[in-house]
């Protein structure tokens, strides 16, 4: 048996380029991203998923038809990448490692091939229509039998390129379906094309046979042309719909100039970069990694990464992030983070995860697709049986029309097309979505719960006053507090760390560090317990009159840090817009009552609770759920992890929190709470369009199946109807990427 061409990928240094390690330390798995070719409908995704799950060592397989990608989780101890690639090939499809360059080259190759298939079909169709037109316009007896036969032969010859070249993609996939005893949309299409060609060829070679002397080469070439036109336009619309997603994923340059030891520069591939390399980034280039500017000043465009449209000034020693564009002048940077460890890498991973996830309605469509295709074939066979005795030629053409017109493309595209269009719109506005299903969940919410710190208020708090026990200086207690705070991402901890950056007193070493989410953090120092957090967490009987956090040791109170925070500029406006949309608003915070009351009054929230522990917040959420409420939780993404995970849908502020730790369905990269009304309005509009698409797909089949079954709908009209139904679904979904800010606010009201 010949060896697999994919065995080279079995080496770890090879599969790491398109894979990542997942799972726990005790049981490691590999998640690989593959680029697929040959997907036609929801049945194809089901075939590949089920085929891969039968491979020993494969624990998960998810296929996205809209992005032509597969995400496969496998055990390196039980299987190899070559086995996975060979399995996909045996199922009748092809796969490539989903690296950026390979994806681009494969997409370009597919587009060129599809274009030439369409061109050949179009040219042949026009010629065949020219030869067929006399039979439509002249009266009986005006054309001799010899001329009619000559025109039929010419049509047959011109139909051959359509059969051999233009229809090849249909035939090859149908053949694989038959070999693997599967059903996808290409099987009924192929049957319809083959039946039409056989009947027409028989009438050409033997016009006096039982099949009659009518040829249908015009119908054959027309519906092949229409089908290819639909797929070509669908691919173009798909590219436009996912434009923002792809522009973000593909914005890192292929190569960059790296400084050598002699201070000359050599252009190298990005995958050759290492931490601490110095690179030169020219005007108009994207930064290849996270790092710090070492020479030069410039302005940077971070719009697709943070949602901030205004260029940002960057000077020497300022941090720059991968994927942002250099707008002003050539600069030099030192590499600090590469690949998946960068913010760009985390964003790309989230986008791919979201695109691979199947919403509930898409899963239903996938489940229905295969039985529906079997129903189509059975209906076509029944039509042939009923009409055979009356007119065999008509029976076969009716069969072809039924096979073609009832393809479930529109049903398969109805949900993912709309949801991915919205995901594209979200990315343009600096919003990441982890689960496409969250769009449906967000559209159904009627209650919104806000956290306070870092959500309604700015995440950059400041220490305005420090009070310490006698015998301790402000610098000493600040350094001790910062020793604890450096292990937390809470906004208060970030404020303490920011103040410590100006402090000359060094931090101390700690052991047994433990954080209680939303309350405080504790550790052992010099064999005694120290705590940093709320009065309740530190066991202090104090009533705060300002925003405060406390530091205690074994002797009790050690220090008090007074903090200031400001309400976000668009918080009050966002709350009012949510009220106008008839949503109930609540504020749950772990802070002291006085600060919670102040913020609630400033933003216009009447229902609020202060001094809430994480358990208190969960209890309130469960109470709302028992009342039948659909709850949206908006928090900082880290300290509100339990309640974010328990809500029907959740939104996290992306500023200051690593994206990999933001436990939410949506992440606002720039922390702009003013985008939440737009987000909800977009989700509702998305679900309306999804329902329109599904309704159209069902209505189309309910109307067209009887028409084709009774012979009213000819084969070429069936092909046109099938093509237009798919284009209508895609075009309707594209409306989601054209909405303006004013439209969102109007729909939110």
Secondary structure as GFF3:
##gff-version 3
##sequence-region A 1 749
A	DSSP	three_ten_helix	7	10	.	.	.	ID=ss1
A	DSSP	alpha_helix	12	15	.	.	.	ID=ss2
A	DSSP	three_ten_helix	16	18	.	.	.	ID=ss3
A	DSSP	beta_strand	19	23	.	.	.	ID=ss4
A	DSSP	beta_strand	28	37	.	.	.	ID=ss5
A	DSSP	alpha_helix	42	53	.	.	.	ID=ss6
A	DSSP	beta_strand	58	64	.	.	.	ID=ss7
A	DSSP	beta_strand	69	74	.	.	.	ID=ss8
A	DSSP	alpha_helix	81	90	.	.	.	ID=ss9
A	DSSP	beta_strand	94	97	.	.	.	ID=ss10
A	DSSP	alpha_helix	100	137	.	.	.	ID=ss11
A	DSSP	alpha_helix	145	161	.	.	.	ID=ss12
A	DSSP	pi_helix	162	166	.	.	.	ID=ss13
A	DSSP	alpha_helix	168	179	.	.	.	ID=ss14
A	DSSP	alpha_helix	185	205	.	.	.	ID=ss15
A	DSSP	alpha_helix	217	241	.	.	.	ID=ss16
A	DSSP	alpha_helix	243	249	.	.	.	ID=ss17
A	DSSP	beta_strand	255	259	.	.	.	ID=ss18
A	DSSP	beta_strand	265	269	.	.	.	ID=ss19
A	DSSP	three_ten_helix	270	272	.	.	.	ID=ss20
A	DSSP	beta_strand	278	281	.	.	.	ID=ss21
A	DSSP	beta_strand	290	295	.	.	.	ID=ss22
A	DSSP	beta_strand	298	301	.	.	.	ID=ss23
A	DSSP	alpha_helix	303	306	.	.	.	ID=ss24
A	DSSP	beta_strand	312	314	.	.	.	ID=ss25
A	DSSP	beta_strand	319	320	.	.	.	ID=ss26
A	DSSP	beta_strand	325	326	.	.	.	ID=ss27
A	DSSP	beta_strand	331	337	.	.	.	ID=ss28
A	DSSP	three_ten_helix	339	341	.	.	.	ID=ss29
A	DSSP	alpha_helix	343	356	.	.	.	ID=ss30
A	DSSP	alpha_helix	360	387	.	.	.	ID=ss31
A	DSSP	alpha_helix	392	405	.	.	.	ID=ss32
A	DSSP	alpha_helix	409	428	.	.	.	ID=ss33
A	DSSP	beta_strand	431	433	.	.	.	ID=ss34
A	DSSP	alpha_helix	437	443	.	.	.	ID=ss35
A	DSSP	beta_strand	447	450	.	.	.	ID=ss36
A	DSSP	pi_helix	452	456	.	.	.	ID=ss37
A	DSSP	beta_strand	462	468	.	.	.	ID=ss38
A	DSSP	alpha_helix	474	485	.	.	.	ID=ss39
A	DSSP	alpha_helix	491	500	.	.	.	ID=ss40
A	DSSP	beta_strand	511	516	.	.	.	ID=ss41
A	DSSP	beta_strand	520	525	.	.	.	ID=ss42
A	DSSP	beta_strand	528	533	.	.	.	ID=ss43
A	DSSP	beta_strand	548	553	.	.	.	ID=ss44
A	DSSP	beta_strand	556	564	.	.	.	ID=ss45
A	DSSP	alpha_helix	571	580	.	.	.	ID=ss46
A	DSSP	beta_strand	584	588	.	.	.	ID=ss47
A	DSSP	alpha_helix	593	603	.	.	.	ID=ss48
A	DSSP	beta_strand	607	609	.	.	.	ID=ss49
A	DSSP	alpha_helix	614	626	.	.	.	ID=ss50
A	DSSP	beta_strand	631	635	.	.	.	ID=ss51
A	DSSP	alpha_helix	641	646	.	.	.	ID=ss52
A	DSSP	beta_strand	649	653	.	.	.	ID=ss53
A	DSSP	three_ten_helix	659	661	.	.	.	ID=ss54
A	DSSP	beta_strand	666	668	.	.	.	ID=ss55
A	DSSP	three_ten_helix	673	675	.	.	.	ID=ss56
A	DSSP	alpha_helix	676	709	.	.	.	ID=ss57
A	DSSP	alpha_helix	715	734	.	.	.	ID=ss58
A	DSSP	three_ten_helix	735	737	.	.	.	ID=ss59
A	DSSP	alpha_helix	741	748	.	.	.	ID=ss60
###
